Amino acid sequence: MDAFKKAGFDIGLSESPIIPIFVRDNEKTFLMAKMLMDEGIFVNPVVSPAVSSDSSMIRFSLMATHSFKQIDYAVEKIKKVSYKLKVPLLKVKRA
């Protein structure tokens, strides 16, 4: 989760291995899931009516069998796709 927070993603208050990454736009959420699948990263889109449109997200499922290398790879791909789609990020405070 730290990698997502450091990248500026809005992951809410999650403390679960299923990490929500808020996109807050239904169309961008679907596009992000598709683009990530094309990059070899499987995520679950969650859009309205399951949640309100401004709460749409992708869910990244972290498993004990994932290596640190795989996690880093996935985070980089998610960052790349979110940048292309202009997914809003949180302001990250730098030390």
Secondary structure, 3 states (H helix, E strand, C coil): CHHHHHCCCCCCCCCCCEEEEECCCHHHHHHHHHHHHHCCCCCEEECCCCCCHHHCEEEEECCCCCCHHHHHHHHHHHHHHHHHHCCCCCCCCCC
